Amino acid sequence: MLRHLIAAVTATFVATPLLAGEAITYTSADDFDDTVFSVESAILDAGLVIDFTSHTGDMLERTRGATGSDTMLFKHADIFNFCSASLSRKVMEADIMNVVHCPYRIFVMQKAGAEDVIVGFKSMPDGAMKEVEAFLDQIVKDALGL
């Protein structure tokens, strides 16, 4: 059971950025720790509260042996979960099923063996959710000084 859950989580966080059009990404000029600090600060500066930080890279590395894998996926990978009450209300009033996109997430990752630190978020569907996509994009650009 745990092995299936870990495989599902791994597939979600690893495959999503590789699919064309599924993620919007930027490369940071800073190292991982400084980028994480910048992303956290940009989220907080936008008046939001980080509900949860998923240390996905640490979890995958910690459970690598238990899953029967010898592949190190990430040097680091964190995902920040947060929500905007006003923006969430707006997009869910437009379509109640937009609930599936909440909370919003921004990830910071560094692949194993790579120097580049990637920051990104899931591309949102057409319609009201494009406003959320623009909001996430602005937070990332603020974090990276773009």
N, C-alpha and C positions, 0 to 999 in steps of 0.2 A: 504494500500500500504506500509506504513512504517513498519507495523507489519510483513508483508511478507519479506521485505528486512532484517529486524532485525533477523527474523527466519533463513533466508538463510545464513547470515553472521555467526550467532551462530552455525548453523550446520556445516559450513565449518571449523571454528576454533576449535570447540569442538570435532567433530567426527573424523577429520583427524588424530590427534595423537593416537586415540584409535584403528584405523585400523592397523592390523599387516602389517609391511613392508611399511607403509606410511610415518612414521617419524623416524628420527634418533635423539635420545635424550641422554642427559647426565644430571646427578644430580650435582648441584653446592654445594661446601662446604660453600659458603658464603650466606648471606642474600640476599633478592631480590634487594635492592638498590645497594649493592656492585657488585652483578652479572650483573645488568644492566650497571653499569659503566664499568665493565670489557669487556662486549660484545661491547658496543659502542667504547671503546678504541681499541679493537682488529680489528673492522671494519675499523676505521680510520687509525690504524697502517698498515693495508694492502693497504693503499693508496686509499681507497674508500670514497665516500661521502654518508651519510645516507640521502636519498631523503625524507623519511617520517617515522615517528614513530607512529604506530597505538596503541593507549592506549585501546586495546580491552577489557580488564578487567574492566576499568573504564566505558566504554560505556555500557557494558552489565549490570553492576550494576546500572548505572544511569537510564537505560531503563527497568529495571526488572519489576517494577510495571506496566508500560505501555504495557508490553507484556503479562501481566496476570500471571506472574510467581512469585513464592515466593522462588525460589531456587537461592542461591548465588553460582555461578560457580567458581569464582576465587577470591583469596585474592588480587592477582596482575596478570596482563598479558599484556605484551607489545610485539609488533612485529616490527622489524626493516627492512625497505625496502631499498635496494641499488642495484647497478649494477656495473659490471666491463665492461668497453667498449671493452677492448681487448678480454676478455674471451667470452663475449656475441657475438661479431663479429665472433669469431672462431666457436662457437657452432651453430650459425645461418647460417654460410656459409656451415656447414656440413648438416644442415637441417633447412630450413627457418621457419618451424613450431615450432622450439624451442623457438620462440618468446613468446609462451604461458607460459614459465617458468620465464619470466623476468617481473618485477624486482625479484631479489632473496630476500629471507626472512629468518631471524633467529628470533625465539621467545624465550622469557623468561617468565615463568609462575610459579605461585604458586597457587595450587588449594585451594579452601576454606577449612579451617580446617586442612590444611597440613602444615608441616614445610619445606618439601623439595622444593627447587627451581629447576625447570627443564628448560634446555636450549636445543633447537633443531631446526631442519629444515626439510623440506619435502625431502623425498627420491626421487632421480631423476631417470628417465628411463634409460635403457641401451643405450649405444652408447655415443655420444659426451657429453651428459649431465652428465655422470659420472665424468667428469673432474670438472664440477661445484660442484657436490656433494662433491668431495674430497677437493675443495677449501673452501666450507662452513664448512666442517668438521675441516679443519685446523684452520679456524678463531675461531670456538667454542673451540677447544682444546687450542689455544693460550689464549683465554679469561679465560679459567678455569685452566690454568697452567698444562695441561696434556701433 
